[in-house]
C-alpha cells in the first residue's frame, strides 16, 4: 500500500501544480459571481479527477499480469508510452515560453470567466481535469499504477481517495480560503495569478519532464 501511494504521489502533485486550473480558479474568485462559479468549478474539478483515475484503475485492473514477482510487459509498455507522451508535452511547453519582456498568452476562454455561471464553471472544471491531455495522462498513469497493484478493494479506494485529495488541493485551498475570508484574499490571489501567468509554461515543462522520466522508469521496472 505504501509503495503504491509513493508511486502515485508525484502524479497527484503534477495535477495539483498545473497552473492553468489554478489561474482559472483565481479568476473566478476575482469575478462578480465569485462564490457560485468557484464552487461549481471546484466540484467539476474533483469529479473529473475521480472519473479519470477510476476509469483507468478499472481498465488496468483487468490486465492479465498480476504476479508481483513476474515481469509485466503490458503494464510496462503502457507506463513507458504515457511517460513518452508526457516528455513530448514537456518539450512543447518549454518551446511555448514567452520571450523576455513578452506577455504570456493564456487560453481565450479565460476572458469569459467573468460571465460564467456555476453550472458552466462546473463543466469547465470537469473538462480541465478529466479531458485536458496533460492532467488526463497523469491521472491515467496513477490509474495504471493502482490497478496494476495487488491492493484489495478497500486499499484501492483509499489510494484513489488520497490521489484525488492531493490532486484537487491546489484548487480547493484558494476556493475554501476565499469562502472563509473573502475580504483578505483578493490581494494574495492577484499576486499568485500574476506569477502563475508569467511562469505557466516553465512550471509545466519542468513538471512534465520530471513525471515523464519517473513514469518511464516505472515502466522499465515492470520488465
C-alpha positions as a Markdown table, in Angstrom:
| # | Residue | x | y | z |
|---|---|---|---|---|
| 1 | Unk | 0.0 | 0.0 | 0.0 |
| 2 | Unk | 2.7 | 2.4 | 1.0 |
| 3 | Unk | 4.7 | 1.8 | -2.2 |
| 4 | Unk | 1.6 | 2.5 | -4.4 |
| 5 | Unk | 0.9 | 5.8 | -2.5 |
| 6 | Unk | 4.5 | 6.8 | -3.0 |
| 7 | Unk | 4.3 | 5.9 | -6.8 |
| 8 | Unk | 1.1 | 7.9 | -7.4 |
| 9 | Unk | 2.1 | 10.9 | -5.2 |
| 10 | Unk | 4.2 | 12.7 | -7.9 |
| 11 | Unk | 1.4 | 12.3 | -10.4 |
| 12 | Unk | -1.1 | 13.8 | -8.0 |
| 13 | Unk | 1.2 | 16.7 | -7.3 |
| 14 | Unk | 1.6 | 17.1 | -11.0 |
| 15 | Unk | -2.1 | 17.7 | -11.4 |
| 16 | Unk | -2.2 | 19.9 | -8.3 |
| 17 | Unk | 0.6 | 22.1 | -9.5 |
| 18 | Unk | -0.8 | 22.5 | -13.0 |
| 19 | Unk | -1.0 | 26.4 | -13.3 |
| 20 | Unk | -4.0 | 26.8 | -15.8 |
| 21 | Unk | -6.7 | 25.4 | -13.4 |
| 22 | Unk | -5.3 | 27.4 | -10.6 |
| 23 | Unk | -5.3 | 30.6 | -12.7 |
| 24 | Unk | -8.9 | 29.8 | -13.8 |
| 25 | Unk | -10.0 | 29.3 | -10.1 |
| 26 | Unk | -8.4 | 32.6 | -9.1 |
| 27 | Unk | -10.0 | 34.5 | -11.9 |
| 28 | Unk | -13.4 | 33.1 | -10.8 |
| 29 | Unk | -12.7 | 34.2 | -7.2 |
| 30 | Unk | -12.0 | 37.7 | -8.5 |
| 31 | Unk | -15.1 | 37.7 | -10.7 |
| 32 | Unk | -18.5 | 39.2 | -9.9 |
| 33 | Unk | -20.0 | 35.8 | -9.3 |
| 34 | Unk | -17.1 | 34.5 | -7.3 |
| 35 | Unk | -18.8 | 32.2 | -4.8 |
| 36 | Unk | -21.1 | 30.3 | -7.1 |
| 37 | Unk | -18.7 | 30.0 | -10.0 |
| 38 | Unk | -15.7 | 28.9 | -8.0 |
| 39 | Unk | -17.7 | 26.3 | -6.0 |
| 40 | Unk | -19.1 | 24.9 | -9.3 |
| 41 | Unk | -15.6 | 24.8 | -10.7 |
| 42 | Unk | -14.2 | 23.0 | -7.7 |
| 43 | Unk | -17.0 | 20.4 | -7.8 |
| 44 | Unk | -16.3 | 19.8 | -11.5 |
| 45 | Unk | -12.5 | 19.6 | -10.9 |
| 46 | Unk | -12.9 | 17.0 | -8.2 |
| 47 | Unk | -15.4 | 14.9 | -10.2 |
| 48 | Unk | -13.1 | 15.0 | -13.3 |
| 49 | Unk | -10.2 | 13.7 | -11.3 |
| 50 | Unk | -12.3 | 11.0 | -9.7 |
| 51 | Unk | -13.7 | 9.8 | -13.1 |
| 52 | Unk | -10.3 | 9.9 | -14.8 |
| 53 | Unk | -8.4 | 7.8 | -12.2 |
| 54 | Unk | -11.3 | 5.5 | -11.6 |
| 55 | Unk | -11.7 | 4.6 | -15.2 |
| 56 | Unk | -8.0 | 3.9 | -15.7 |
| 57 | Unk | -7.8 | 2.0 | -12.4 |
| 58 | Unk | -10.7 | -0.2 | -13.6 |
| 59 | Unk | -9.2 | -0.8 | -17.0 |
| 60 | Unk | -5.7 | -1.6 | -15.8 |
| 61 | Unk | -7.1 | -4.0 | -13.1 |
| 62 | Unk | -8.2 | -6.4 | -15.8 |
| 63 | Unk | -4.7 | -6.8 | -17.3 |
| 64 | Unk | -3.7 | -10.5 | -17.2 |
| 65 | Unk | -0.4 | -9.8 | -15.4 |
| 66 | Unk | -1.0 | -9.9 | -11.6 |
| 67 | Unk | 2.0 | -11.8 | -10.3 |
| 68 | Unk | 4.1 | -9.2 | -8.5 |
| 69 | Unk | 7.3 | -11.3 | -8.8 |
| 70 | Unk | 6.9 | -11.8 | -12.6 |
| 71 | Unk | 7.6 | -9.4 | -15.4 |
| 72 | Unk | 4.6 | -7.3 | -16.5 |
| 73 | Unk | 5.4 | -6.2 | -20.1 |
| 74 | Unk | 1.9 | -4.9 | -20.9 |
| 75 | Unk | 1.7 | -2.6 | -17.9 |
| 76 | Unk | 5.4 | -1.7 | -18.5 |
| 77 | Unk | 4.7 | -0.6 | -22.1 |
| 78 | Unk | 1.6 | 1.4 | -21.1 |
| 79 | Unk | 3.7 | 3.3 | -18.5 |
| 80 | Unk | 6.5 | 3.9 | -20.9 |
| 81 | Unk | 4.1 | 5.2 | -23.6 |
| 82 | Unk | 2.5 | 7.6 | -21.0 |
| 83 | Unk | 6.0 | 8.7 | -20.0 |
| 84 | Unk | 7.0 | 9.5 | -23.6 |
| 85 | Unk | 3.8 | 11.4 | -24.2 |
| 86 | Unk | 4.5 | 13.5 | -21.0 |
| 87 | Unk | 8.0 | 14.2 | -22.3 |
| 88 | Unk | 6.7 | 15.4 | -25.6 |
| 89 | Unk | 4.3 | 17.7 | -23.8 |
| 90 | Unk | 7.2 | 19.0 | -21.7 |
| 91 | Unk | 9.1 | 19.9 | -24.9 |
| 92 | Unk | 6.0 | 21.6 | -26.3 |
| 93 | Unk | 5.5 | 23.6 | -23.1 |
| 94 | Unk | 9.2 | 24.6 | -22.9 |
| 95 | Unk | 9.1 | 25.9 | -26.5 |
| 96 | Unk | 5.9 | 27.9 | -25.8 |
| 97 | Unk | 7.6 | 30.0 | -23.1 |
| 98 | Unk | 7.2 | 33.8 | -23.6 |
| 99 | Unk | 10.4 | 35.6 | -24.6 |
| 100 | Unk | 11.9 | 38.1 | -22.2 |
| 101 | Unk | 9.6 | 41.1 | -21.8 |
| 102 | Unk | 6.8 | 39.3 | -23.8 |
| 103 | Unk | 3.4 | 38.8 | -22.2 |
| 104 | Unk | 2.3 | 35.2 | -21.7 |
| 105 | Unk | -0.6 | 34.1 | -23.9 |
| 106 | Unk | -3.5 | 32.5 | -22.0 |
| 107 | Unk | -6.4 | 30.5 | -23.4 |
| 108 | Unk | -9.1 | 32.7 | -24.9 |
| 109 | Unk | -11.9 | 31.1 | -22.8 |
| 110 | Unk | -10.4 | 32.8 | -19.7 |
| 111 | Unk | -11.8 | 36.1 | -20.9 |
| 112 | Unk | -15.3 | 34.7 | -20.5 |
| 113 | Unk | -14.9 | 33.7 | -16.8 |
| 114 | Unk | -16.5 | 37.0 | -15.5 |
| 115 | Unk | -19.8 | 36.0 | -17.1 |
| 116 | Unk | -19.7 | 32.3 | -16.2 |
| 117 | Unk | -22.5 | 30.6 | -14.1 |
| 118 | Unk | -21.9 | 28.0 | -11.5 |
| 119 | Unk | -23.0 | 25.3 | -14.0 |
| 120 | Unk | -20.5 | 26.4 | -16.7 |
| 121 | Unk | -17.8 | 26.6 | -14.0 |
| 122 | Unk | -18.5 | 23.0 | -13.1 |
| 123 | Unk | -18.3 | 21.9 | -16.7 |
| 124 | Unk | -15.1 | 23.8 | -17.2 |
| 125 | Unk | -13.6 | 22.2 | -14.0 |
| 126 | Unk | -14.5 | 18.7 | -15.2 |
| 127 | Unk | -13.0 | 19.3 | -18.7 |
| 128 | Unk | -9.8 | 20.7 | -17.3 |
| 129 | Unk | -9.3 | 17.7 | -15.0 |
| 130 | Unk | -10.8 | 14.8 | -17.0 |
| 131 | Unk | -10.3 | 15.8 | -20.6 |
| 132 | Unk | -7.2 | 18.1 | -20.6 |
| 133 | Unk | -4.4 | 16.0 | -22.1 |
| 134 | Unk | -1.7 | 16.8 | -19.5 |
| 135 | Unk | -3.9 | 16.1 | -16.5 |
| 136 | Unk | -5.5 | 13.1 | -18.1 |
| 137 | Unk | -2.2 | 11.5 | -18.8 |
| 138 | Unk | -1.1 | 11.9 | -15.2 |
| 139 | Unk | -4.5 | 10.5 | -13.9 |
| 140 | Unk | -4.1 | 7.6 | -16.4 |
| 141 | Unk | -0.6 | 6.9 | -15.1 |
| 142 | Unk | -1.9 | 6.8 | -11.5 |
| 143 | Unk | -4.8 | 4.6 | -12.5 |
| 144 | Unk | -2.4 | 2.1 | -14.2 |
| 145 | Unk | -0.2 | 2.0 | -11.1 |
| 146 | Unk | -3.2 | 1.5 | -8.7 |
| 147 | Unk | -5.0 | -1.0 | -11.0 |
| 148 | Unk | -1.8 | -3.0 | -11.7 |
| 149 | Unk | -1.0 | -3.4 | -8.0 |
| 150 | Unk | -2.1 | -6.2 | -5.7 |
| 151 | Unk | -4.3 | -4.0 | -3.5 |
| 152 | Unk | -7.6 | -5.2 | -2.2 |
| 153 | Unk | -10.9 | -3.3 | -2.8 |
| 154 | Unk | -10.6 | -1.1 | 0.3 |
| 155 | Unk | -7.0 | -0.3 | -0.3 |
| 156 | Unk | -7.7 | 0.6 | -3.9 |
| 157 | Unk | -10.5 | 3.0 | -2.8 |
| 158 | Unk | -8.2 | 4.6 | -0.2 |
| 159 | Unk | -5.4 | 5.1 | -2.8 |
| 160 | Unk | -7.8 | 6.7 | -5.2 |
| 161 | Unk | -9.2 | 9.0 | -2.4 |
| 162 | Unk | -5.7 | 10.1 | -1.4 |
| 163 | Unk | -4.8 | 10.8 | -5.0 |
| 164 | Unk | -7.9 | 12.9 | -5.5 |
| 165 | Unk | -7.4 | 14.9 | -2.3 |
| 166 | Unk | -3.8 | 15.8 | -3.2 |
| 167 | Unk | -4.6 | 16.5 | -6.9 |
| 168 | Unk | -7.6 | 18.7 | -6.1 |
| 169 | Unk | -5.9 | 20.6 | -3.2 |
| 170 | Unk | -4.4 | 23.5 | -5.3 |
| 171 | Unk | -7.9 | 24.5 | -6.4 |
| 172 | Unk | -9.7 | 23.6 | -3.2 |
| 173 | Unk | -7.4 | 25.6 | -0.9 |
| 174 | Unk | -7.9 | 29.0 | -2.5 |
| 175 | Unk | -11.6 | 28.4 | -3.0 |
| 176 | Unk | -12.2 | 27.4 | 0.6 |
| 177 | Unk | -9.9 | 30.2 | 1.9 |
| 178 | Unk | -11.9 | 32.7 | -0.1 |
| 179 | Unk | -15.2 | 31.4 | 1.2 |
| 180 | Unk | -13.9 | 31.8 | 4.8 |
| 181 | Unk | -12.2 | 35.1 | 4.4 |
| 182 | Unk | -13.0 | 36.8 | 1.1 |
| 183 | Unk | -12.0 | 40.3 | 2.1 |
| 184 | Unk | -8.5 | 39.2 | 2.9 |
| 185 | Unk | -7.8 | 37.0 | -0.1 |
| 186 | Unk | -8.1 | 39.4 | -3.1 |
| 187 | Unk | -4.5 | 40.8 | -3.0 |
| 188 | Unk | -2.8 | 37.5 | -2.4 |
| 189 | Unk | -4.8 | 35.8 | -5.1 |
| 190 | Unk | -4.0 | 38.5 | -7.6 |
| 191 | Unk | -0.3 | 38.3 | -6.8 |
| 192 | Unk | -0.4 | 34.5 | -7.2 |
| 193 | Unk | -2.3 | 34.9 | -10.5 |
| 194 | Unk | 0.3 | 37.2 | -12.0 |
| 195 | Unk | 3.2 | 34.9 | -11.0 |
| 196 | Unk | 1.4 | 31.8 | -12.5 |
| 197 | Unk | 0.6 | 33.6 | -15.7 |
| 198 | Unk | 4.2 | 34.6 | -16.2 |
| 199 | Unk | 5.7 | 31.2 | -15.3 |
| 200 | Unk | 2.9 | 28.8 | -16.5 |
| 201 | Unk | 4.9 | 27.3 | -19.4 |
| 202 | Unk | 8.1 | 26.9 | -17.5 |
| 203 | Unk | 6.4 | 25.3 | -14.5 |
| 204 | Unk | 4.5 | 22.8 | -16.6 |
| 205 | Unk | 7.6 | 22.0 | -18.7 |
| 206 | Unk | 9.7 | 21.1 | -15.7 |
| 207 | Unk | 6.8 | 19.2 | -14.1 |
| 208 | Unk | 6.0 | 17.1 | -17.2 |
| 209 | Unk | 9.7 | 16.4 | -17.7 |
| 210 | Unk | 10.2 | 15.0 | -14.2 |
| 211 | Unk | 7.0 | 13.0 | -14.1 |
| 212 | Unk | 7.6 | 11.6 | -17.6 |
| 213 | Unk | 11.0 | 10.4 | -16.7 |
| 214 | Unk | 9.6 | 8.8 | -13.5 |
| 215 | Unk | 6.8 | 7.1 | -15.4 |
| 216 | Unk | 9.3 | 5.7 | -18.0 |
| 217 | Unk | 11.5 | 4.4 | -15.1 |
| 218 | Unk | 8.5 | 2.6 | -13.6 |
| 219 | Unk | 7.6 | 1.1 | -16.9 |
| 220 | Unk | 11.1 | -0.3 | -17.4 |
| 221 | Unk | 10.8 | -1.7 | -13.9 |
| 222 | Unk | 7.9 | -3.9 | -15.0 |
| 223 | Unk | 10.1 | -5.9 | -17.3 |
